[in-house]
Amino acid sequence: MTTWKVPLYRPTLGRAETDAVTEVMHSGWLSTGPTTRRFEEEFAAAAGVEDGVAVSNGTAALHLAFLALGVGPGDEVVLPSLSFVSAAAMVTLCGATPVFADITGEDDLAVDPADVAARITPRTRAVVAMHYGGHAADLPALTRLARRHGLALVEDSAHAPATRSEHGVLGTVGDIGCYSFFATKNLAMGEGGLVVARDTALRERIRRLRSHALSVSAQERHRGGPSVYDVEGFGLNYRPSELACAIGLAQLHALPARQHHRQGIVQRYRAELAELRGLLIPYATRPLEHSAHHLFPVLLPAGCDRPRLQERLAAAGVQSGVHYPPSHLFTAYRDRFGCRAGDLPVTEGVTARQLSLPLYADMTDDDVDLVVSAVRDAWLEVA
Ligand SMILES: Cc1ncc(COP(=O)(O)O)c(C=O)c1O
């Protein structure tokens, strides 16, 4: 395993996380229970919504969202190809068809409402907006579109936990919001996720589906509730563990300070990389405080040798990444849905040139210096 001087991401874990996990270990209850409930309540309060349903990961959150909306065979869901493949896979596993839409442009890597509109058919059931890198997608336009066509708007807010944007708190504007607390995320539990839904009935359906659609949960039985349960649907086991939610609570309490630190790093990157000729920094003119800054993406000039640039950065101890290969060009999606190169010109143009630089909450000024000088040196040679 390579030892990076500056990795692409690193979770920030301290004494609060260790103490919280130890407490749960001594509590006698490890699966979904009181700590999970506290996490749900506190996350919901931070996001300004009534309640939330914690789940085992972000993919589970998306799966439950589509199941609860009744997405199934014959349905279509319009979503970005420039995303992690999770939402497209869950739509497919529900028996529906993912319909990929293009992104807005080089300065806004989220799905383009005009292109979404062009792909709506009588079969469309839902639209997915993903807040790329923690920056808000065009929620006002997508909300109007969804309302006009009677569609559900699902926010894939994996990059933006409880983030106040110019369009409201990300994940809480659409009908359902899905969060991921994977090890690399701004709020990291190792594995974890959460779903919010304004409609109480929808939210409670998601809560039941999370645990086999049982009428009485294992925890309720443990507390002396009815020992016989009924099964009211066809559910899954997407329950989070108490250990993960204990870490999540500590992470949630530290989130505002850590988000603030991320803003400082992005501010320095924006200022210090601006001079590199041909380097484009998406979202550079948006106010810092409106994003979760999960990623720091840059766009290289057309024809730039990205692998070579990444090699040069790696030689300096700096990890970099690509977010993301376009989903529509993965073998599975070409084979099943006939997707082809050329379907989404803006997405394909951007994904060939995109590079993510290190960004995490305990990056020091020295770490940023090292990344900036490594990029400058590599630029002289490669760009
Ligand atoms: C945009 C996006 N959606 C969904 C997911 C899926 O989350 P998880 O890995 O927790 O299943 C991720 C992260 O991995 C993601 O980045």
The ligand as a Gaussian input file, in Angstrom:
#p B3LYP/6-31G(d) Opt

LIG

0 1
 C      -22.770000      10.509000      -4.998000
 C      -22.829000       9.230000      -4.215000
 N      -23.984000       8.548000      -4.162000
 C      -24.089000       7.410000      -3.463000
 C      -23.032000       6.898000      -2.765000
 C      -23.204000       5.584000      -2.068000
 O      -22.939000       5.644000      -0.717000
 P      -22.381000       4.360000       0.064000
 O      -20.965000       4.146000      -0.349000
 O      -22.497000       4.775000       1.493000
 O      -23.241000       3.210000      -0.264000
 C      -21.802000       7.586000      -2.767000
 C      -20.628000       7.176000      -2.011000
 O      -20.012000       6.212000      -1.996000
 C      -21.701000       8.772000      -3.522000
 O      -20.562000       9.468000      -3.580000

